[in-house]
Amino acid sequence: MKARSLTSRSKGFTLIEVLVVIAIIALLAGVSYSIYSHATETAARTRCTDNLRRISDWGKEFAGQNGGKLPSSGMKDSLLSARECRNWWDALAPIVNAEQPDLIARNDKEPNMLPDTFRCTADKRPEILAAEDTNLPASPDTISYTSWLDNRKGRPMNVARGQALRGKPWISDGIPIDGRSVITEQDFEEIVVPALERHQGGIMVLYADGKISAVEDPTFEKVTKDS
């Protein structure tokens, strides 16, 4: 009887040990995943920051050629001779591809080819994941960023010289819609909100003054609060 009792206690103790080990493994796995997820997100935000910084440089060059204007999707205001374009990236294409003229569309029916600077590494849409080249035909399906500047008729689609630039969003993470900028809360819901999954609920924003910021849990008012 004593032998049986000892055996029973031994088995019970062994089971507890196994459960403790399983709990420790689960805890370590959770910590490892958290560290990996944080590192992955940090890398994605760093890449997005680099992309937006380069886009900002191209935007400054565009503004220098167009009376201080920055490009916006659906541009309708022809003040100061800025070229009209349906989408902001098409306005930048000639500058981006200045050394690669073969990448610029030869007519209105052909899309410009643009590099992966215009794509977020956390953008998992099929057209981007399936890409085998760093240059892709530019379209709302292959561009990861959207414009925010007011493109309505009679409103400059830029922040003109002399006007305060601080706090005016120009480009941010988004799922672009052909010919549209983020001007209203509805635009925000339809264009920006679908991209919140990329950066764990935040978005990367390039402001018209060149500032780049990660906005956590963004709302339309939060992104534009200082504009």
trRosetta pair geometry for C-beta under 8 A, 3 or more apart (Angstrom, degrees):
i j d omega theta_ij theta_ji phi_ij phi_ji
1 4 5.8 -54 -151 34 32 111
1 5 6.4 32 152 -20 65 106
2 5 5.6 -54 -149 35 34 113
2 6 6.4 34 154 -19 66 105
3 6 5.8 -56 -150 35 31 110
3 7 6.4 31 153 -19 65 107
4 7 5.7 -56 -149 37 32 112
4 8 6.3 34 153 -22 66 106
5 8 5.7 -53 -149 34 30 113
5 9 6.5 28 154 -16 64 105
6 9 5.8 -56 -149 37 31 109
6 10 6.3 34 152 -23 65 106
7 10 5.6 -54 -148 34 31 114
7 11 6.5 30 155 -18 65 104
8 11 5.9 -55 -152 35 30 109
8 12 6.4 28 152 -17 64 107
9 12 5.6 -56 -148 38 33 112
9 13 6.2 34 154 -20 67 106
10 13 5.8 -56 -148 36 29 111
10 14 6.4 32 153 -20 64 107
11 14 5.6 -55 -149 35 32 114
11 15 6.5 35 153 -22 65 104
12 15 5.7 -52 -151 32 33 113
12 16 6.7 34 152 -18 64 103
13 16 5.7 -52 -152 34 34 112
13 17 6.5 38 149 -21 64 104
14 17 5.5 -51 -152 33 34 115
14 18 6.5 36 151 -21 65 102
15 18 5.6 -51 -151 32 33 113
15 19 6.5 32 151 -18 65 104
16 19 5.7 -55 -150 36 33 111
16 20 6.4 35 151 -21 66 105
17 20 5.7 -55 -150 35 32 112
17 21 6.4 32 153 -19 66 105
18 21 5.7 -55 -150 36 31 112
18 22 6.3 33 152 -20 65 105
19 22 5.6 -51 -147 35 32 113
19 23 6.4 34 152 -21 64 105
20 23 5.7 -55 -150 35 31 112
20 24 6.4 32 152 -19 65 105
21 24 5.7 -54 -149 35 32 111
21 25 6.3 33 153 -19 66 105
22 25 5.7 -54 -148 36 31 112
22 26 6.3 31 153 -19 65 106
23 26 5.7 -54 -148 36 30 112
23 27 6.3 32 152 -20 64 106
24 27 5.6 -54 -149 35 31 113
24 28 6.3 29 154 -16 66 106
25 28 5.8 -56 -147 39 30 109
25 29 6.2 33 153 -22 65 107
26 29 5.6 -53 -147 35 30 113
26 30 6.4 32 153 -20 63 105
27 30 5.7 -55 -152 34 30 111
27 31 6.4 28 152 -16 65 106
28 31 5.7 -54 -147 38 33 111
28 32 6.1 35 154 -21 67 106
29 32 5.7 -54 -145 37 30 112
29 33 6.3 30 155 -20 64 105
30 33 5.8 -53 -147 35 29 110
30 34 6.4 31 154 -21 63 106
31 34 5.6 -55 -150 35 31 113
31 35 6.4 30 153 -18 65 105
32 35 5.8 -55 -149 36 31 110
32 36 6.2 29 153 -17 66 108
33 36 5.6 -56 -145 40 32 111
33 37 6.0 33 156 -21 67 108
34 37 5.8 -53 -143 37 28 111
34 38 6.3 28 156 -19 63 107
35 38 5.8 -56 -148 37 28 110
35 39 6.3 27 154 -18 64 108
36 39 5.8 -57 -147 38 29 110
36 40 6.2 30 155 -20 65 108
37 40 5.7 -54 -146 36 29 112
37 41 6.3 26 156 -16 64 108
38 41 5.9 -57 -146 39 29 108
38 42 6.2 32 154 -22 65 107
39 42 5.7 -52 -146 35 30 113
39 43 6.4 31 154 -19 63 105
40 43 5.8 -56 -152 36 30 111
40 44 6.4 29 151 -19 65 107
41 44 5.5 -52 -146 36 34 112
41 45 6.3 31 156 -16 67 105
41 122 7.9 39 -119 -85 60 142
41 199 6.5 109 -155 -147 99 64
41 200 5.8 -8 -121 -11 144 124
42 45 6.0 -57 -147 38 29 107
42 46 6.3 31 153 -21 63 107
43 46 5.6 -55 -148 35 30 113
43 47 6.4 30 154 -18 65 105
43 121 7.5 -59 123 81 92 151
44 47 5.8 -54 -149 36 30 109
44 48 6.3 31 152 -19 64 106
44 120 7.0 51 -173 177 97 93
44 121 5.2 -139 -123 72 79 106
44 122 4.4 48 -154 -42 142 115
44 198 7.1 -162 160 166 140 87
44 199 6.5 -162 109 -97 123 83
45 48 5.5 -51 -144 38 34 113
45 49 6.2 40 153 -23 65 103
45 199 6.1 87 -79 -130 95 121
45 204 6.5 164 -140 -77 75 120
45 214 5.9 -2 -148 -88 130 134
46 49 5.6 -51 -150 33 31 114
46 50 6.6 32 151 -18 63 103
47 50 5.6 -53 -152 35 34 113
47 51 6.4 38 149 -22 66 103
47 120 7.4 124 103 -150 108 57
47 121 4.9 38 85 -5 157 125
48 51 5.5 -51 -149 34 34 115
48 52 6.2 28 156 -15 67 107
48 120 5.4 14 -94 -123 102 96
48 121 7.6 -117 -51 19 79 86
48 122 7.7 -33 -53 17 120 108
48 173 7.1 -20 -148 -71 141 105
48 199 7.5 -47 -4 -74 161 131
48 204 4.3 169 139 -7 134 168
49 52 6.0 -57 -144 40 29 106
49 53 6.2 33 155 -23 64 107
49 204 6.6 -132 -68 -148 61 135
49 212 5.4 122 -138 133 81 147
50 53 5.7 -53 -146 33 29 113
50 54 6.6 27 155 -17 62 105
51 54 6.0 -63 -158 36 29 107
51 55 6.3 26 150 -16 67 109
51 117 5.0 156 -136 -168 82 63
51 118 7.2 159 -166 -76 119 19
51 119 7.7 -138 -123 57 149 35
51 120 7.1 -123 28 -88 163 60
51 145 7.7 -177 130 -39 125 137
52 55 5.4 -51 -142 39 36 113
52 56 6.2 46 152 -27 65 101
52 145 7.5 149 -92 -106 88 152
52 171 6.4 -178 -132 90 97 120
52 204 6.2 -149 -31 143 145 120
52 206 4.1 -166 -170 -66 117 121
52 212 5.0 131 101 -117 133 126
53 56 5.5 -48 -150 30 31 117
53 57 6.9 35 149 -21 61 99
53 206 8.0 -164 -63 -112 36 119
53 212 6.3 -65 -66 -34 78 149
54 57 5.6 -49 -156 29 36 113
54 58 6.7 33 148 -14 65 102
54 117 5.2 -83 87 -153 142 134
55 58 5.6 -53 -151 39 37 110
55 59 6.2 42 149 -24 67 105
55 92 7.3 -19 -148 -141 79 169
55 117 6.7 164 -56 149 86 111
55 118 7.5 104 -84 -94 119 69
55 145 7.3 -54 -82 71 173 166
55 171 6.1 -55 123 52 144 168
55 206 6.4 -123 83 -39 117 176
56 59 5.4 -52 -147 35 32 116
56 60 6.5 36 153 -22 64 100
56 206 5.7 -149 -68 -164 103 129
56 210 5.0 100 -174 -128 139 73
56 212 7.4 -105 -39 -58 142 106
57 60 5.8 -51 -152 31 31 111
57 61 6.8 30 150 -16 62 103
58 61 5.6 -54 -153 36 36 112
58 62 6.4 39 148 -20 67 103
58 92 4.9 62 143 -155 129 119
58 95 5.1 139 -156 109 94 130
58 96 5.8 6 -124 -71 146 80
59 62 5.5 -51 -147 35 34 113
59 63 6.2 36 153 -20 66 104
59 70 5.1 17 -170 -135 111 100
59 71 7.0 -127 -123 23 84 87
59 92 7.0 -45 -76 -97 60 121
59 170 6.9 67 -147 152 163 154
59 171 7.9 -144 -61 -18 145 126
60 63 5.6 -51 -146 36 32 113
60 64 6.4 38 152 -24 63 104
60 210 7.5 18 -61 -83 119 112
61 64 5.6 -51 -151 31 32 115
61 65 6.8 21 153 -11 63 107
61 95 5.2 144 99 -151 128 141
62 65 6.0 -68 -156 41 32 104
62 66 6.0 -12 160 15 70 120
62 69 7.5 -74 131 92 94 72
62 70 6.8 88 89 -130 118 48
62 71 5.8 -46 149 -24 158 104
62 91 6.3 69 -146 140 145 102
62 92 6.0 -75 -59 -100 139 72
62 95 5.9 -103 -66 -24 85 153
63 66 6.1 -80 -132 57 27 87
63 67 7.8 -85 -172 77 60 34
63 68 5.3 13 -177 -154 98 26
63 69 5.8 -171 -122 64 71 32
63 70 5.5 -19 -74 -72 109 64
63 158 6.8 137 -115 -147 100 141
66 69 4.5 -68 118 49 111 103
66 80 6.4 97 165 120 65 102
66 81 6.4 -142 -141 92 69 77
66 82 4.0 71 -176 -102 125 79
66 83 6.9 -93 -103 4 133 73
66 158 7.9 164 110 -49 111 154
67 79 7.4 -120 94 128 151 77
67 80 2.9 -122 76 173 165 128
67 81 6.2 121 -17 43 123 85
67 82 6.5 -101 42 -49 104 89
67 160 7.6 -21 137 -136 93 90
67 161 7.6 -107 166 -9 65 112
68 80 6.9 -42 39 157 84 165
68 158 6.3 149 119 130 72 145
68 159 7.9 -90 151 94 101 53
68 160 5.3 78 105 -153 130 53
68 161 4.0 -115 -101 -38 161 89
69 79 7.6 144 -70 84 134 88
69 80 6.1 160 -28 82 117 127
69 82 4.2 -43 64 -80 156 143
69 156 6.7 -131 -111 -176 103 103
69 157 6.5 55 -166 73 113 79
69 158 3.4 -152 -141 -29 62 150
69 160 7.1 -12 -80 -95 68 68
70 149 6.1 162 86 -48 106 159
70 157 7.3 -122 78 122 64 78
70 158 4.5 135 25 -124 66 91
70 159 6.8 16 10 20 116 75
70 170 5.7 -53 138 -137 155 129
70 208 6.1 -141 -3 -132 157 97
71 75 6.6 -76 -154 -52 68 138
71 82 7.7 179 -92 -176 66 121
71 85 6.3 -3 -153 48 117 133
71 88 4.4 135 121 -146 103 75
71 91 3.4 173 -123 81 146 150
71 92 6.0 -136 28 -42 151 83
71 147 7.2 -99 115 -105 71 148
71 157 7.2 4 -160 122 28 124
71 158 8.0 12 -40 -80 20 96
72 75 5.4 123 66 -76 78 88
72 88 5.5 -18 -129 -84 16 106
72 147 4.6 167 -140 151 64 146
72 148 7.8 -90 -127 65 107 30
72 149 3.8 -112 -86 71 133 108
72 150 7.4 -13 -174 62 171 23
72 151 4.6 -160 116 -73 124 105
72 157 3.8 -138 31 180 127 116
72 158 7.3 -153 -19 -64 111 56
72 181 5.1 -10 -178 -75 104 145
73 85 7.8 -76 -122 107 40 89
73 86 6.8 3 -160 146 73 48
73 87 4.7 -3 -118 -127 93 52
73 88 4.9 -66 -51 -23 69 85
73 146 7.3 -49 -6 -162 140 73
73 147 4.8 167 -3 38 90 125
73 151 6.5 -96 83 -40 50 159
73 176 7.0 165 -76 -156 157 112
73 178 7.8 -165 -170 -176 126 28
73 179 5.8 164 163 -157 99 16
73 180 5.7 1 111 66 129 22
73 181 4.8 164 53 -60 92 77
74 86 6.4 17 -82 -158 46 49
74 87 7.7 31 -32 -80 56 44
74 151 4.4 113 90 123 93 154
74 179 4.3 82 -79 -179 96 68
74 180 5.8 40 -24 -84 136 28
74 181 6.2 -124 38 -12 110 90
75 82 6.9 -103 178 122 144 117
75 83 7.7 77 90 104 148 52
75 84 5.1 -162 97 -140 101 58
75 85 5.4 46 28 45 120 65
75 86 7.9 -112 26 -76 75 14
75 88 8.0 110 -37 -87 107 64
75 91 7.0 69 -8 -69 145 138
75 151 5.5 -104 -93 -140 39 110
75 157 4.8 -90 -120 -1 88 167
76 84 6.8 45 -107 -131 29 113
76 151 6.0 101 9 164 89 83
76 152 7.1 -33 47 178 129 18
76 153 4.9 -62 116 -86 138 69
76 157 7.6 124 34 -49 57 122
77 82 7.3 32 98 58 78 123
77 151 7.3 -148 0 -156 97 53
77 153 6.9 154 -70 -139 76 38
77 154 6.8 -137 -98 -6 105 6
77 155 6.2 -116 -56 77 140 41
77 156 5.3 -150 121 -110 160 37
77 157 5.4 175 38 -15 113 88
78 81 7.2 16 173 -107 78 22
78 82 6.7 -158 -145 59 41 73
78 84 6.3 -40 -86 -54 91 104
79 82 6.9 16 72 16 56 103
79 156 5.8 -63 52 -100 138 93
80 160 7.6 150 -17 -123 153 108
82 157 7.3 -145 105 52 155 107
82 158 7.2 173 -72 -23 161 128
83 91 6.2 165 79 -130 106 90
85 88 7.0 121 97 -96 126 22
85 90 4.6 -178 -167 86 125 106
85 91 4.1 -148 16 -62 157 88
86 90 6.4 37 51 32 75 148
86 178 6.8 -5 154 -179 118 83
86 179 4.9 -52 -172 -89 90 84
87 90 4.9 91 67 2 84 105
87 91 7.6 -150 99 -8 47 85
87 138 7.6 -176 94 143 140 115
87 140 7.6 -142 -111 -64 146 79
87 143 7.7 156 168 20 137 165
87 147 8.0 167 -165 -2 61 124
87 176 7.0 62 -141 173 121 143
87 178 6.7 -69 -68 -142 116 57
87 179 6.7 -78 -66 -68 75 41
88 91 5.7 -53 -160 29 40 114
88 92 6.8 27 150 -10 69 106
88 147 4.2 130 -35 -53 146 135
88 171 7.3 -165 117 -93 158 103
88 181 7.7 85 -42 -91 118 101
89 92 5.7 -59 -151 42 40 107
89 93 6.5 66 148 -52 67 89
89 112 7.4 -159 130 67 94 128
89 114 6.1 -42 175 -66 123 164
89 118 6.0 57 -125 -131 135 143
89 138 5.2 -155 117 -166 132 137
89 143 5.5 -132 -30 -112 156 146
90 93 5.4 -23 -148 -7 38 123
90 112 5.9 155 -119 4 70 131
90 138 6.7 168 -73 106 73 143
92 95 5.4 -67 -167 47 61 110
92 96 5.4 60 139 -27 91 108
93 96 5.6 -57 -137 39 31 111
93 97 5.8 -4 174 10 69 114
93 103 7.8 -144 -171 119 98 95
93 104 5.9 130 144 -117 110 85
93 105 7.6 14 142 7 158 90
93 112 3.9 -54 -135 -162 150 167
93 114 6.5 -94 -109 -79 89 103
93 138 6.8 -118 -87 1 122 159
94 97 6.5 -70 -134 56 21 88
94 98 6.8 59 156 -76 59 73
94 104 6.1 51 -97 -115 63 138
95 98 5.9 -11 -157 -41 32 109
96 114 6.2 19 118 -129 157 89
96 115 7.1 -153 174 13 121 100
96 117 7.8 -159 -140 58 124 136
97 100 4.6 -83 -158 71 82 87
97 101 6.5 127 140 -91 102 28
97 103 4.3 -141 -131 74 138 113
97 104 5.0 178 90 -53 143 90
97 112 7.0 -150 -8 -169 145 111
97 113 7.3 96 -91 71 141 79
97 114 7.7 -103 -49 -100 109 60
98 101 7.8 2 -168 -67 24 74
100 103 4.5 32 122 4 110 117
100 104 7.8 145 105 -20 70 82
101 104 5.7 -47 -160 21 52 114
103 112 6.6 55 144 -174 78 75
103 113 4.0 -103 -157 64 89 106
103 114 7.5 125 163 -70 124 36
103 135 6.2 -101 -125 -157 125 142
104 112 5.7 -16 -132 -125 48 97
104 113 7.8 -95 -55 32 24 78
105 108 7.4 88 133 -98 134 17
105 109 8.0 -180 -174 66 125 40
105 110 4.0 170 -145 93 99 92
105 111 6.0 -143 -76 126 127 10
105 112 4.9 -87 -19 -69 96 61
106 110 5.9 33 38 41 71 145
107 110 5.6 85 57 11 71 100
111 137 4.0 84 80 -174 133 95
111 138 5.1 -167 174 53 109 67
111 139 5.8 -54 -119 -54 153 90
112 137 7.6 131 77 -153 33 55
112 138 4.8 1 71 19 83 128
113 135 4.5 38 165 169 111 113
113 136 6.8 168 -150 81 73 17
113 137 6.1 -46 -96 -90 67 45
113 138 6.9 -173 -110 -20 14 86
114 117 7.5 -97 163 54 95 88
114 118 4.9 20 131 8 130 144
114 135 6.7 163 78 -147 18 72
114 136 6.7 -33 60 61 69 68
114 138 4.5 62 0 -73 118 110
114 142 7.8 147 57 118 104 115
114 143 7.5 30 70 -90 146 95
115 118 6.8 123 76 5 53 90
115 134 5.5 3 -148 144 78 99
115 135 5.6 -39 -90 -90 54 71
116 119 4.9 -62 -156 43 67 112
116 131 8.0 154 -92 116 105 154
116 134 4.7 -81 -17 -159 109 81
116 135 7.9 -95 -32 -67 70 34
116 136 7.7 76 -79 0 66 105
118 138 7.1 -3 102 -116 166 99
118 142 7.5 55 106 129 115 79
118 143 5.1 -51 159 -127 115 78
118 144 6.6 153 149 24 57 82
118 145 6.6 -115 -160 23 68 106
119 123 5.9 -118 -170 48 80 136
119 128 5.6 160 -151 -137 133 125
119 136 7.6 60 -46 26 136 135
119 142 6.8 -53 -82 173 115 66
119 143 7.1 -115 -78 -130 69 30
119 144 4.8 108 -139 -16 42 119
120 123 4.2 105 66 -23 91 103
120 144 3.9 -171 2 164 90 157
120 145 7.4 121 -38 -53 102 82
120 173 6.3 30 -56 -118 156 98
120 198 5.8 21 127 -162 146 147
120 204 7.7 162 -109 30 126 129
122 198 3.9 117 111 -162 121 86
122 199 6.4 132 70 -60 164 65
123 128 5.3 27 110 64 104 171
123 144 4.3 -121 -50 -110 153 119
123 195 7.5 -25 -104 -135 91 100
123 198 6.1 -10 -72 -106 57 128
124 128 7.2 -144 -147 73 12 116
124 129 6.0 31 -162 -58 58 120
125 128 5.0 77 66 14 83 106
125 129 7.0 -167 87 -8 36 92
125 141 6.5 -153 138 -168 142 71
125 175 7.8 125 -64 -121 139 104
126 129 5.7 -60 -137 41 31 107
126 130 5.8 22 168 -15 69 114
127 130 6.3 -59 -141 40 22 106
127 131 7.2 46 150 -50 54 93
127 136 7.7 113 152 -173 97 144
127 139 7.9 -72 158 70 161 114
127 141 4.3 62 23 149 163 110
127 142 5.3 -98 127 -75 124 81
128 131 5.7 -31 -161 -9 37 118
128 136 7.6 -75 -110 -48 62 173
128 141 7.9 -160 -37 151 82 70
128 142 6.1 148 -77 -130 81 63
128 144 7.5 55 -93 -66 154 102
131 134 7.9 96 147 -91 125 20
131 136 5.4 -61 -120 -79 130 125
131 142 7.6 103 -73 -134 130 111
133 136 6.7 154 81 -68 92 67
136 142 4.5 -142 121 -172 134 146
137 142 6.5 118 78 23 59 157
138 142 6.3 -133 -129 79 32 114
138 143 6.1 43 -157 -56 80 112
139 142 5.2 69 49 21 77 97
139 143 6.9 -166 79 -5 29 97
139 178 7.9 -26 -166 -85 75 102
140 143 6.3 -62 -124 42 28 102
140 175 7.3 60 173 165 97 64
140 176 4.1 -137 -131 91 84 95
140 177 6.1 50 -131 -108 149 19
140 178 5.3 -95 -33 -56 132 72
143 146 8.0 117 121 -72 109 55
143 176 5.3 6 84 7 112 140
144 173 6.6 -36 153 -135 90 68
144 174 7.6 127 159 55 46 49
144 195 7.6 121 -173 -133 77 133
144 198 8.0 104 -167 -105 117 160
145 171 5.0 27 165 179 127 106
145 172 6.5 167 -152 85 85 21
145 173 6.3 -64 -107 -100 67 28
145 174 6.2 66 -159 35 31 87
145 176 7.3 28 90 -53 33 110
145 206 7.9 18 -160 14 140 118
146 171 7.1 159 78 -150 33 62
146 172 6.2 -26 59 63 81 72
146 173 7.6 11 17 122 89 21
146 174 3.1 -40 2 68 121 147
146 175 7.3 -1 -49 55 125 23
146 176 4.7 170 -95 -90 88 75
146 177 7.8 29 -123 14 127 67
146 181 7.2 148 164 -138 92 50
146 182 5.9 86 124 -27 123 108
146 191 5.2 121 -136 164 172 123
146 192 6.7 -121 48 -76 140 76
147 151 7.8 68 109 -42 129 121
147 170 6.7 -38 -145 171 75 58
147 171 6.0 -35 -101 -95 55 68
147 181 4.5 -58 97 -118 93 99
147 182 7.1 -175 99 14 43 79
148 168 7.9 175 101 165 119 67
148 169 4.1 5 69 107 165 100
148 170 5.9 -153 45 -140 99 10
148 171 7.0 -148 3 -68 93 21
148 172 6.4 51 -42 2 121 105
148 181 5.9 136 -128 178 11 102
148 182 4.6 -32 -111 61 72 100
148 183 7.5 147 -168 -72 55 49
148 223 7.7 -132 -121 136 152 129
148 224 7.7 -169 179 -82 134 104
149 157 5.0 92 123 180 119 66
149 158 6.3 7 -165 -91 151 29
149 159 7.5 -121 -122 -32 117 75
149 168 7.7 47 -99 162 83 109
149 170 5.9 9 -44 -129 103 66
149 181 5.9 -76 60 -161 50 157
149 208 7.4 91 -83 -82 111 121
150 155 4.5 -60 126 133 119 140
150 156 7.6 66 77 76 99 47
150 157 6.5 -142 84 -115 51 52
150 181 7.1 -161 -101 90 19 142
150 183 5.6 91 -111 -119 68 112
151 155 7.2 122 150 79 4 106
151 157 4.7 30 -104 -108 68 113
151 181 5.0 130 -6 8 115 130
151 183 7.2 -114 25 -60 76 131
152 155 4.7 49 66 21 83 124
152 183 7.0 103 -32 -143 104 163
156 159 7.8 131 108 -90 120 17
156 160 5.5 -3 136 -45 170 106
157 181 7.8 167 -147 -31 103 159
158 208 7.7 132 -169 -143 65 131
159 163 5.1 -139 -179 89 80 115
159 164 7.5 -80 -170 86 128 39
159 165 5.1 131 113 -104 152 73
159 168 5.2 113 -67 89 141 166
159 208 4.6 90 11 152 135 159
160 163 5.0 76 60 2 72 122
164 167 7.7 5 138 41 110 96
164 168 7.5 142 112 -28 75 117
165 168 5.7 -97 -165 29 46 118
165 207 7.2 116 155 144 86 99
165 208 4.6 -130 -158 100 92 100
165 209 3.6 128 122 -71 118 92
166 207 7.4 23 -152 154 33 143
166 209 5.5 8 -81 -20 48 153
166 211 7.7 49 -133 -1 64 138
166 226 6.3 -72 135 143 86 120
167 207 6.5 -43 -104 -144 7 139
167 224 7.5 88 160 -164 92 41
167 225 7.1 -94 -161 81 122 57
167 226 2.6 -125 -123 105 142 99
167 227 4.6 -152 125 -66 93 51
168 207 5.9 111 68 -166 51 89
168 208 4.2 -16 87 15 109 124
168 209 7.2 106 41 -19 91 86
168 227 4.5 101 -96 -127 58 103
169 172 6.0 -11 -173 -38 125 116
169 182 7.7 -31 103 78 130 122
169 205 5.3 -62 -126 -167 108 118
169 206 7.5 98 -157 76 67 45
169 207 5.7 -66 -99 -106 42 67
169 208 7.4 75 120 -24 5 83
169 223 5.4 8 -48 157 151 104
169 224 6.1 -84 6 -86 115 72
169 227 6.7 -71 3 -64 73 137
170 206 5.5 -56 64 104 98 88
170 207 6.2 106 2 -167 90 21
170 208 4.5 123 -52 -76 114 68
171 205 7.5 158 89 -158 49 49
171 206 4.3 6 59 52 94 115
172 182 7.4 -30 40 20 117 151
172 192 6.4 11 101 -118 125 115
172 203 5.2 45 175 149 113 125
172 204 6.5 171 -151 89 67 51
172 205 4.4 -15 -101 -106 105 71
172 206 6.9 -163 -73 22 53 67
172 215 7.9 -26 -137 25 131 124
172 223 6.9 -29 -70 -149 161 142
173 192 7.0 91 93 -145 73 79
173 195 4.5 -170 146 135 100 139
173 198 5.9 -147 -161 54 144 144
173 199 6.8 -153 -42 1 168 121
173 203 4.2 -142 44 -150 114 92
173 204 5.3 91 -33 39 103 76
173 205 7.8 -75 8 -66 77 57
174 182 7.0 -138 -101 -48 155 127
174 191 4.7 12 -168 152 123 88
174 192 4.7 -54 -105 -95 97 58
174 194 7.8 70 -162 60 55 87
174 195 5.1 -133 -111 -3 22 148
174 203 7.6 40 -56 -146 69 135
175 191 6.1 -152 63 -157 67 50
175 192 7.9 -171 20 -82 71 17
175 194 4.6 -27 3 82 136 126
175 195 5.5 -179 -30 -52 79 98
176 180 7.6 160 -172 63 69 83
176 191 6.7 27 -115 -151 28 107
177 180 4.4 -1 84 41 102 126
177 190 6.7 4 -35 129 144 113
177 191 5.6 -100 -3 -95 104 103
180 187 6.4 -162 162 -131 117 110
180 191 6.8 -149 107 -74 118 139
181 187 7.0 16 109 -172 44 152
182 187 4.4 167 -134 127 53 119
182 188 5.5 77 -158 -78 113 64
182 191 5.5 -138 -81 71 97 138
182 192 6.1 42 -105 -36 145 115
182 220 7.7 -157 170 -124 111 95
183 187 5.4 85 37 4 59 157
184 187 4.8 109 53 2 69 99
184 188 7.2 -123 104 -4 44 87
184 220 7.7 -16 153 -147 32 154
185 188 5.3 -49 -152 32 38 118
185 189 6.5 39 151 -20 68 102
185 220 4.6 -124 -108 3 71 163
186 189 5.7 -51 -148 35 34 111
186 190 6.2 18 158 -8 66 112
187 190 6.1 -68 -145 46 27 101
187 191 5.5 -10 172 9 69 123
187 192 7.9 58 129 -6 69 97
188 191 6.7 -69 -122 50 17 89
188 192 5.0 -31 -159 31 62 122
188 193 6.7 79 143 -31 68 93
188 219 7.6 63 152 -179 151 47
188 220 4.0 -128 -30 -81 167 103
188 223 7.8 174 -122 30 127 136
189 192 7.6 -12 -51 50 10 82
189 193 5.2 1 -149 -3 42 137
190 193 7.4 41 -21 33 11 105
190 194 7.7 -2 176 -13 32 112
191 194 7.4 -86 178 27 14 103
192 195 6.0 -74 -166 38 43 107
192 196 7.4 64 145 -52 72 85
192 203 6.3 -25 -169 -85 107 162
192 218 7.2 -77 149 99 134 130
192 223 8.0 -97 -154 -27 169 161
193 196 5.7 -23 -161 -18 45 116
194 197 7.8 -37 170 8 45 101
195 198 5.4 -15 177 -3 76 120
195 203 6.5 72 102 -108 109 108
196 199 7.5 -85 -166 51 43 73
196 201 5.4 18 173 -127 105 38
196 202 7.4 112 -150 23 75 14
196 203 6.7 -66 -103 -57 63 95
196 218 7.6 -154 -106 42 105 96
197 201 7.9 25 -93 -61 32 47
198 203 7.7 68 60 -108 112 65
199 202 4.5 -72 112 69 113 83
199 203 6.4 152 45 -90 130 29
199 204 6.7 129 -41 -30 161 86
199 214 7.0 -138 161 -148 148 108
201 216 6.8 39 108 -162 96 69
201 217 5.7 1 151 -80 114 61
202 214 5.3 34 153 175 139 92
202 215 6.0 168 -162 84 87 44
202 216 4.5 -43 -96 -104 112 51
202 217 6.9 -32 -86 -20 69 39
202 218 6.7 96 -145 -21 51 98
203 214 7.5 171 86 -153 31 56
203 215 5.5 -13 60 58 79 97
203 218 5.2 -46 22 5 110 148
203 223 7.6 -16 70 -93 127 127
204 212 6.8 1 -177 -175 95 96
204 213 7.6 165 -154 86 54 36
204 214 5.7 -32 -99 -100 66 67
204 215 7.8 162 -101 16 16 76
205 212 7.1 167 86 -152 49 51
205 213 5.3 -18 61 63 98 82
205 214 7.7 157 17 -100 79 18
205 215 5.4 33 -7 -11 125 117
205 218 7.9 135 -45 -105 125 149
205 223 6.0 176 -97 -145 153 104
206 210 7.6 -28 -170 -144 88 27
206 211 7.6 157 -156 85 46 46
206 212 5.3 -17 -101 -102 68 82
207 210 7.0 -30 78 41 78 22
207 211 4.4 3 42 59 121 92
207 212 7.5 -152 13 -75 78 33
207 213 7.1 31 -22 8 110 107
215 218 4.3 63 120 -83 116 112
215 222 6.3 141 -175 125 124 111
215 223 5.7 50 -175 -95 177 80
217 222 7.7 44 103 43 71 176
218 222 5.2 -154 -148 79 60 124
218 223 5.3 41 -163 -54 119 101
219 222 4.5 94 47 2 77 105
219 223 7.2 -153 82 -5 39 84
220 223 6.3 -61 -153 35 27 105
220 224 6.4 -10 162 13 64 116
221 224 6.3 -78 -141 56 27 90
221 225 5.9 59 158 -76 67 84
222 225 5.8 -15 -144 -31 27 117
224 227 4.6 -55 -165 23 76 125
